[in-house]
């Protein structure tokens, strides 16, 4: 099995900001704690299970961006909690 290339977290952060997610929301979407996400930002090693979850979530976020035109003007004006709720609904479409 080939080892995956480490994620460039500056790109992950750029995507998070483009998707208009707070760090807390991004951690929640990925399924990890805020503290874990912060550790990754600082360069901590990502466990294989979490690495797979993160990569899967990133692929789905890119699909939402591409297929749904995220963030569209109607998404931009939403409150953060409503924006996250709508995003989660879209992410469910990409099992």
N, CA, C and O atoms as CSV, one atom per row, in Angstrom:
chain,resi,resn,atom,element,x,y,z
A,1,UNK,N,N,0.850,-1.188,0.000
A,1,UNK,CA,C,0.000,0.000,0.000
A,1,UNK,C,C,0.888,1.241,0.000
A,1,UNK,O,O,1.803,1.364,0.814
A,2,UNK,N,N,0.610,2.145,-0.909
A,2,UNK,CA,C,1.401,3.370,-0.990
A,2,UNK,C,C,0.915,4.379,0.033
A,2,UNK,O,O,-0.278,4.499,0.314
A,3,UNK,N,N,1.870,5.089,0.570
A,3,UNK,CA,C,1.555,6.116,1.556
A,3,UNK,C,C,1.023,7.355,0.830
A,3,UNK,O,O,1.558,7.764,-0.201
A,4,UNK,N,N,-0.039,7.941,1.388
A,4,UNK,CA,C,-0.621,9.127,0.778
A,4,UNK,C,C,0.274,10.341,1.019
A,4,UNK,O,O,0.970,10.437,2.031
A,5,UNK,N,N,0.234,11.252,0.071
A,5,UNK,CA,C,0.954,12.505,0.222
A,5,UNK,C,C,0.321,13.291,1.371
A,5,UNK,O,O,-0.904,13.387,1.441
A,6,UNK,N,N,1.125,13.850,2.266
A,6,UNK,CA,C,0.557,14.642,3.366
A,6,UNK,C,C,-0.258,15.813,2.826
A,6,UNK,O,O,0.071,16.398,1.793
A,7,UNK,N,N,-1.313,16.137,3.539
A,7,UNK,CA,C,-2.160,17.262,3.132
A,7,UNK,C,C,-1.436,18.578,3.384
A,7,UNK,O,O,-0.742,18.749,4.387
A,8,UNK,N,N,-1.616,19.490,2.455
A,8,UNK,CA,C,-1.119,20.852,2.619
A,8,UNK,C,C,-2.207,21.609,3.375
A,8,UNK,O,O,-3.218,21.995,2.788
A,9,UNK,N,N,-2.004,21.821,4.667
A,9,UNK,CA,C,-3.079,22.391,5.477
A,9,UNK,C,C,-3.378,23.841,5.131
A,9,UNK,O,O,-4.455,24.335,5.465
A,10,UNK,N,N,-2.465,24.533,4.476
A,10,UNK,CA,C,-2.793,25.899,4.041
A,10,UNK,C,C,-3.908,25.831,2.989
A,10,UNK,O,O,-4.755,26.722,2.921
A,11,UNK,N,N,-3.904,24.783,2.180
A,11,UNK,CA,C,-4.971,24.605,1.183
A,11,UNK,C,C,-6.278,24.178,1.850
A,11,UNK,O,O,-7.358,24.605,1.443
A,12,UNK,N,N,-6.174,23.343,2.863
A,12,UNK,CA,C,-7.365,22.939,3.618
A,12,UNK,C,C,-7.998,24.177,4.242
A,12,UNK,O,O,-9.217,24.346,4.207
A,13,UNK,N,N,-7.171,25.032,4.808
A,13,UNK,CA,C,-7.666,26.264,5.428
A,13,UNK,C,C,-8.264,27.219,4.390
A,13,UNK,O,O,-9.260,27.890,4.664
A,14,UNK,N,N,-7.669,27.281,3.220
A,14,UNK,CA,C,-8.236,28.119,2.154
A,14,UNK,C,C,-9.619,27.619,1.761
A,14,UNK,O,O,-10.540,28.408,1.552
A,15,UNK,N,N,-9.755,26.306,1.663
A,15,UNK,CA,C,-11.062,25.734,1.331
A,15,UNK,C,C,-12.063,26.022,2.448
A,15,UNK,O,O,-13.205,26.397,2.181
A,16,UNK,N,N,-11.637,25.846,3.696
A,16,UNK,CA,C,-12.537,26.125,4.828
A,16,UNK,C,C,-13.050,27.560,4.774
A,16,UNK,O,O,-14.241,27.812,4.958
A,17,UNK,N,N,-12.155,28.479,4.525
A,17,UNK,CA,C,-12.554,29.887,4.467
A,17,UNK,C,C,-13.461,30.160,3.270
A,17,UNK,O,O,-14.427,30.914,3.383
A,18,UNK,N,N,-13.155,29.551,2.125
A,18,UNK,CA,C,-13.997,29.722,0.939
A,18,UNK,C,C,-15.403,29.187,1.195
A,18,UNK,O,O,-16.392,29.768,0.747
A,19,UNK,N,N,-15.478,28.076,1.920
A,19,UNK,CA,C,-16.774,27.472,2.220
A,19,UNK,C,C,-17.510,28.246,3.315
A,19,UNK,O,O,-18.653,27.930,3.644
A,20,UNK,N,N,-16.847,29.262,3.877
A,20,UNK,CA,C,-17.413,30.122,4.916
A,20,UNK,C,C,-17.727,29.340,6.189
A,20,UNK,O,O,-18.773,29.529,6.809
A,21,UNK,N,N,-16.801,28.460,6.566
A,21,UNK,CA,C,-16.951,27.667,7.781
A,21,UNK,C,C,-16.004,28.176,8.858
A,21,UNK,O,O,-14.853,28.516,8.584
A,22,UNK,N,N,-16.502,28.221,10.077
A,22,UNK,CA,C,-15.624,28.510,11.206
A,22,UNK,C,C,-14.781,27.263,11.463
A,22,UNK,O,O,-15.085,26.188,10.945
A,23,UNK,N,N,-13.741,27.402,12.250
A,23,UNK,CA,C,-12.934,26.236,12.600
A,23,UNK,C,C,-13.796,25.218,13.353
A,23,UNK,O,O,-13.684,24.014,13.124
A,24,UNK,N,N,-14.637,25.698,14.235
A,24,UNK,CA,C,-15.531,24.810,14.981
A,24,UNK,C,C,-16.446,24.043,14.036
A,24,UNK,O,O,-16.643,22.838,14.191
A,25,UNK,N,N,-17.007,24.751,13.051
A,25,UNK,CA,C,-17.895,24.087,12.085
A,25,UNK,C,C,-17.129,23.105,11.211
A,25,UNK,O,O,-17.627,22.016,10.924
A,26,UNK,N,N,-15.936,23.472,10.787
A,26,UNK,CA,C,-15.136,22.572,9.950
A,26,UNK,C,C,-14.795,21.306,10.725
A,26,UNK,O,O,-14.903,20.202,10.190
A,27,UNK,N,N,-14.386,21.457,11.972
A,27,UNK,CA,C,-14.073,20.294,12.806
A,27,UNK,C,C,-15.308,19.404,12.940
A,27,UNK,O,O,-15.208,18.180,12.863
A,28,UNK,N,N,-16.446,20.013,13.138
A,28,UNK,CA,C,-17.696,19.265,13.267
A,28,UNK,C,C,-18.042,18.524,11.974
A,28,UNK,O,O,-18.451,17.364,12.011
A,29,UNK,N,N,-17.878,19.189,10.845
A,29,UNK,CA,C,-18.166,18.575,9.547
A,29,UNK,C,C,-17.244,17.378,9.309
A,29,UNK,O,O,-17.675,16.353,8.780
A,30,UNK,N,N,-15.985,17.510,9.697
A,30,UNK,CA,C,-15.023,16.416,9.524
A,30,UNK,C,C,-15.276,15.306,10.550
A,30,UNK,O,O,-14.999,14.136,10.285
A,31,UNK,N,N,-15.799,15.676,11.713
A,31,UNK,CA,C,-16.074,14.688,12.751
A,31,UNK,C,C,-14.967,14.553,13.776
A,31,UNK,O,O,-14.733,13.475,14.321
A,32,UNK,N,N,-14.278,15.679,14.035
A,32,UNK,CA,C,-13.216,15.691,15.047
A,32,UNK,C,C,-13.446,16.875,15.974
A,32,UNK,O,O,-14.285,17.736,15.708
A,33,UNK,N,N,-12.696,16.906,17.056
A,33,UNK,CA,C,-12.816,18.031,17.982
A,33,UNK,C,C,-12.119,19.265,17.410
A,33,UNK,O,O,-11.270,19.171,16.524
A,34,UNK,N,N,-12.503,20.411,17.940
A,34,UNK,CA,C,-11.867,21.665,17.546
A,34,UNK,C,C,-10.383,21.625,17.880
A,34,UNK,O,O,-9.553,22.119,17.117
A,35,UNK,N,N,-10.052,21.028,19.033
A,35,UNK,CA,C,-8.670,20.935,19.466
A,35,UNK,C,C,-7.851,20.087,18.475
A,35,UNK,O,O,-6.715,20.430,18.148
A,36,UNK,N,N,-8.434,18.995,18.010
A,36,UNK,CA,C,-7.746,18.147,17.029
A,36,UNK,C,C,-7.501,18.924,15.744
A,36,UNK,O,O,-6.403,18.880,15.189
A,37,UNK,N,N,-8.511,19.631,15.275
A,37,UNK,CA,C,-8.351,20.410,14.044
A,37,UNK,C,C,-7.249,21.452,14.210
A,37,UNK,O,O,-6.419,21.627,13.318
A,38,UNK,N,N,-7.241,22.142,15.346
A,38,UNK,CA,C,-6.179,23.134,15.612
A,38,UNK,C,C,-4.800,22.473,15.606
A,38,UNK,O,O,-3.835,23.044,15.099
A,39,UNK,N,N,-4.715,21.283,16.165
A,39,UNK,CA,C,-3.429,20.562,16.173
A,39,UNK,C,C,-2.963,20.292,14.749
A,39,UNK,O,O,-1.787,20.462,14.428
A,40,UNK,N,N,-3.894,19.870,13.900
A,40,UNK,CA,C,-3.544,19.613,12.497
A,40,UNK,C,C,-3.028,20.880,11.837
A,40,UNK,O,O,-2.053,20.851,11.086
A,41,UNK,N,N,-3.700,22.002,12.127
A,41,UNK,CA,C,-3.259,23.283,11.558
A,41,UNK,C,C,-1.824,23.600,11.946
A,41,UNK,O,O,-1.075,24.201,11.176
A,42,UNK,N,N,-1.457,23.188,13.148
A,42,UNK,CA,C,-0.107,23.457,13.649
A,42,UNK,C,C,0.904,22.415,13.185
A,42,UNK,O,O,2.087,22.501,13.514
A,43,UNK,N,N,0.432,21.420,12.413
A,43,UNK,CA,C,1.356,20.443,11.855
A,43,UNK,C,C,1.388,19.090,12.532
A,43,UNK,O,O,2.243,18.264,12.213
A,44,UNK,N,N,0.469,18.841,13.468
A,44,UNK,CA,C,0.437,17.535,14.132
A,44,UNK,C,C,0.126,16.439,13.115
A,44,UNK,O,O,-0.552,16.672,12.114
A,45,UNK,N,N,0.627,15.262,13.389
A,45,UNK,CA,C,0.363,14.117,12.523
A,45,UNK,C,C,-1.117,13.751,12.608
A,45,UNK,O,O,-1.718,13.759,13.682
A,46,UNK,N,N,-1.678,13.433,11.463
A,46,UNK,CA,C,-3.081,13.034,11.395
A,46,UNK,C,C,-3.136,11.513,11.368
A,46,UNK,O,O,-2.526,10.880,10.506
A,47,UNK,N,N,-3.862,10.932,12.307
A,47,UNK,CA,C,-4.010,9.477,12.327
A,47,UNK,C,C,-4.679,9.007,11.045
A,47,UNK,O,O,-5.470,9.733,10.442
A,48,UNK,N,N,-4.353,7.785,10.636
A,48,UNK,CA,C,-4.840,7.256,9.364
A,48,UNK,C,C,-6.371,7.341,9.239
A,48,UNK,O,O,-6.900,7.764,8.211
A,49,UNK,N,N,-7.066,6.930,10.304
A,49,UNK,CA,C,-8.534,6.972,10.264
A,49,UNK,C,C,-9.033,8.399,10.047
A,49,UNK,O,O,-9.920,8.638,9.227
A,50,UNK,N,N,-8.453,9.349,10.794
A,50,UNK,CA,C,-8.860,10.751,10.640
A,50,UNK,C,C,-8.421,11.314,9.296
A,50,UNK,O,O,-9.122,12.135,8.705
A,51,UNK,N,N,-7.263,10.877,8.814
A,51,UNK,CA,C,-6.796,11.327,7.502
A,51,UNK,C,C,-7.793,10.918,6.427
A,51,UNK,O,O,-8.118,11.710,5.543
A,52,UNK,N,N,-8.279,9.683,6.502
A,52,UNK,CA,C,-9.267,9.219,5.526
A,52,UNK,C,C,-10.566,10.002,5.628
A,52,UNK,O,O,-11.152,10.376,4.612
A,53,UNK,N,N,-11.027,10.257,6.880
A,53,UNK,CA,C,-12.246,11.051,7.085
A,53,UNK,C,C,-12.078,12.454,6.516
A,53,UNK,O,O,-12.966,12.976,5.841
A,54,UNK,N,N,-10.927,13.055,6.797
A,54,UNK,CA,C,-10.667,14.416,6.337
A,54,UNK,C,C,-10.631,14.474,4.806
A,54,UNK,O,O,-11.258,15.344,4.203
A,55,UNK,N,N,-9.903,13.557,4.185
A,55,UNK,CA,C,-9.820,13.547,2.722
A,55,UNK,C,C,-11.183,13.324,2.084
A,55,UNK,O,O,-11.507,13.951,1.076
A,56,UNK,N,N,-11.984,12.433,2.664
A,56,UNK,CA,C,-13.323,12.187,2.152
A,56,UNK,C,C,-14.173,13.451,2.256
A,56,UNK,O,O,-14.887,13.804,1.317
A,57,UNK,N,N,-14.094,14.124,3.392
A,57,UNK,CA,C,-14.846,15.369,3.589
A,57,UNK,C,C,-14.380,16.450,2.619
A,57,UNK,O,O,-15.201,17.178,2.062
A,58,UNK,N,N,-13.081,16.556,2.417
A,58,UNK,CA,C,-12.560,17.564,1.483
A,58,UNK,C,C,-13.053,17.302,0.061
A,58,UNK,O,O,-13.414,18.237,-0.655
A,59,UNK,N,N,-13.070,16.038,-0.346
A,59,UNK,CA,C,-13.592,15.703,-1.684
A,59,UNK,C,C,-15.052,16.126,-1.809
A,59,UNK,O,O,-15.461,16.696,-2.821
A,60,UNK,N,N,-15.828,15.841,-0.770
A,60,UNK,CA,C,-17.246,16.208,-0.787
A,60,UNK,C,C,-17.427,17.723,-0.804
A,60,UNK,O,O,-18.296,18.236,-1.509
A,61,UNK,N,N,-16.614,18.439,-0.033
A,61,UNK,CA,C,-16.706,19.905,-0.032
A,61,UNK,C,C,-16.396,20.465,-1.414
A,61,UNK,O,O,-17.054,21.400,-1.871
A,62,UNK,N,N,-15.405,19.902,-2.074
A,62,UNK,CA,C,-15.073,20.350,-3.428
A,62,UNK,C,C,-16.211,20.061,-4.397
A,62,UNK,O,O,-16.474,20.856,-5.300
A,63,UNK,N,N,-16.886,18.930,-4.218
A,63,UNK,CA,C,-18.037,18.609,-5.070
A,63,UNK,C,C,-19.187,19.588,-4.838
A,63,UNK,O,O,-19.841,20.025,-5.785
A,64,UNK,N,N,-19.426,19.926,-3.577
A,64,UNK,CA,C,-20.470,20.917,-3.272
A,64,UNK,C,C,-20.117,22.253,-3.906
A,64,UNK,O,O,-20.979,22.926,-4.472
A,65,UNK,N,N,-18.862,22.632,-3.812
A,65,UNK,CA,C,-18.414,23.891,-4.414
A,65,UNK,C,C,-18.632,23.857,-5.923
A,65,UNK,O,O,-19.118,24.827,-6.505
A,66,UNK,N,N,-18.277,22.749,-6.551
A,66,UNK,CA,C,-18.386,22.614,-8.002
A,66,UNK,C,C,-19.846,22.455,-8.458
A,66,UNK,O,O,-20.306,23.176,-9.343
A,67,UNK,N,N,-20.559,21.515,-7.851
A,67,UNK,CA,C,-21.912,21.192,-8.312
A,67,UNK,C,C,-22.971,22.193,-7.878
A,67,UNK,O,O,-23.934,22.443,-8.603
A,68,UNK,N,N,-22.791,22.761,-6.700
A,68,UNK,CA,C,-23.812,23.663,-6.140
A,68,UNK,C,C,-23.424,25.130,-6.238
A,68,UNK,O,O,-24.209,26.005,-5.871
A,69,UNK,N,N,-22.218,25.406,-6.730
A,69,UNK,CA,C,-21.774,26.796,-6.816
A,69,UNK,C,C,-21.613,27.444,-5.452
A,69,UNK,O,O,-21.858,28.639,-5.283
A,70,UNK,N,N,-21.201,26.648,-4.491
A,70,UNK,CA,C,-21.053,27.129,-3.112
A,70,UNK,C,C,-19.869,28.059,-2.978
A,70,UNK,O,O,-18.800,27.732,-3.493
A,71,UNK,N,N,-19.988,29.174,-2.332
A,71,UNK,CA,C,-21.167,29.724,-1.691
A,71,UNK,C,C,-21.919,30.664,-2.640
A,71,UNK,O,O,-21.361,31.647,-3.128
A,72,UNK,N,N,-23.143,30.357,-2.882
A,72,UNK,CA,C,-23.977,31.208,-3.735
A,72,UNK,C,C,-24.452,32.406,-2.904
A,72,UNK,O,O,-24.372,32.376,-1.676
A,73,UNK,N,N,-24.943,33.452,-3.564
A,73,UNK,CA,C,-25.383,34.633,-2.808
A,73,UNK,C,C,-26.413,34.316,-1.717
A,73,UNK,O,O,-26.389,34.932,-0.652
A,74,UNK,N,N,-27.311,33.369,-1.971
A,74,UNK,CA,C,-28.305,33.042,-0.945
A,74,UNK,C,C,-27.676,32.328,0.246
A,74,UNK,O,O,-28.227,32.365,1.347
A,75,UNK,N,N,-26.541,31.685,0.045
A,75,UNK,CA,C,-25.813,31.033,1.142
A,75,UNK,C,C,-25.000,32.066,1.918
A,75,UNK,O,O,-24.915,32.000,3.144
A,76,UNK,N,N,-24.414,33.000,1.215
A,76,UNK,CA,C,-23.567,34.019,1.844
A,76,UNK,C,C,-24.336,34.815,2.892
A,76,UNK,O,O,-23.776,35.175,3.928
A,77,UNK,N,N,-25.602,35.091,2.637
A,77,UNK,CA,C,-26.379,35.919,3.566
A,77,UNK,C,C,-26.925,35.151,4.768
A,77,UNK,O,O,-27.484,35.756,5.682
A,78,UNK,N,N,-26.770,33.829,4.778
A,78,UNK,CA,C,-27.274,33.030,5.895
A,78,UNK,C,C,-26.438,33.233,7.148
A,78,UNK,O,O,-25.259,33.581,7.082
A,79,UNK,N,N,-27.069,33.009,8.279
A,79,UNK,CA,C,-26.344,32.968,9.551
A,79,UNK,C,C,-25.451,31.726,9.520
A,79,UNK,O,O,-25.799,30.734,8.880
A,80,UNK,N,N,-24.301,31.771,10.206
A,80,UNK,CA,C,-23.389,30.622,10.169
A,80,UNK,C,C,-24.039,29.274,10.491
A,80,UNK,O,O,-23.744,28.283,9.824
A,81,UNK,N,N,-24.910,29.215,11.489
A,81,UNK,CA,C,-25.535,27.928,11.837
A,81,UNK,C,C,-26.448,27.434,10.719
A,81,UNK,O,O,-26.528,26.230,10.473
A,82,UNK,N,N,-27.135,28.352,10.041
A,82,UNK,CA,C,-28.000,27.963,8.926
A,82,UNK,C,C,-27.177,27.566,7.706
A,82,UNK,O,O,-27.551,26.665,6.956
A,83,UNK,N,N,-26.055,28.249,7.519
A,83,UNK,CA,C,-25.143,27.913,6.417
A,83,UNK,C,C,-24.598,26.496,6.613
A,83,UNK,O,O,-24.551,25.706,5.670
A,84,UNK,N,N,-24.191,26.185,7.837
A,84,UNK,CA,C,-23.674,24.848,8.125
A,84,UNK,C,C,-24.766,23.800,7.905
A,84,UNK,O,O,-24.502,22.738,7.342
A,85,UNK,N,N,-25.966,24.092,8.338
A,85,UNK,CA,C,-27.073,23.149,8.179
A,85,UNK,C,C,-27.313,22.851,6.696
A,85,UNK,O,O,-27.515,21.698,6.314
A,86,UNK,N,N,-27.290,23.893,5.869
A,86,UNK,CA,C,-27.487,23.691,4.434
A,86,UNK,C,C,-26.331,22.899,3.822
A,86,UNK,O,O,-26.540,22.030,2.975
A,87,UNK,N,N,-25.127,23.205,4.255
A,87,UNK,CA,C,-23.958,22.484,3.746
A,87,UNK,C,C,-24.042,21.003,4.102
A,87,UNK,O,O,-23.771,20.145,3.262
A,88,UNK,N,N,-24.416,20.702,5.341
A,88,UNK,CA,C,-24.534,19.301,5.752
A,88,UNK,C,C,-25.566,18.557,4.908
A,88,UNK,O,O,-25.392,17.382,4.584
A,89,UNK,N,N,-26.630,19.254,4.564
A,89,UNK,CA,C,-27.657,18.652,3.701
A,89,UNK,C,C,-27.055,18.297,2.332
A,89,UNK,O,O,-27.302,17.217,1.796
A,90,UNK,N,N,-26.276,19.208,1.790
A,90,UNK,CA,C,-25.616,18.949,0.501
A,90,UNK,C,C,-24.610,17.806,0.620
A,90,UNK,O,O,-24.522,16.961,-0.272
A,91,UNK,N,N,-23.859,17.776,1.706
A,91,UNK,CA,C,-22.853,16.735,1.886
A,91,UNK,C,C,-23.474,15.343,1.960
A,91,UNK,O,O,-22.863,14.361,1.539
A,92,UNK,N,N,-24.688,15.263,2.495
A,92,UNK,CA,C,-25.394,13.981,2.575
A,92,UNK,C,C,-25.640,13.382,1.189
A,92,UNK,O,O,-25.759,12.164,1.051
A,93,UNK,N,N,-25.714,14.227,0.175
A,93,UNK,CA,C,-25.967,13.748,-1.185
A,93,UNK,C,C,-24.773,12.968,-1.746
A,93,UNK,O,O,-24.912,12.232,-2.723
A,94,UNK,N,N,-23.623,13.130,-1.138
A,94,UNK,CA,C,-22.392,12.503,-1.645
A,94,UNK,C,C,-21.911,11.396,-0.707
A,94,UNK,O,O,-20.855,11.518,-0.085
A,95,UNK,N,N,-22.668,10.345,-0.611
A,95,UNK,CA,C,-22.267,9.214,0.263
A,95,UNK,C,C,-21.075,8.587,-0.280
A,95,UNK,O,O,-20.569,7.622,0.293
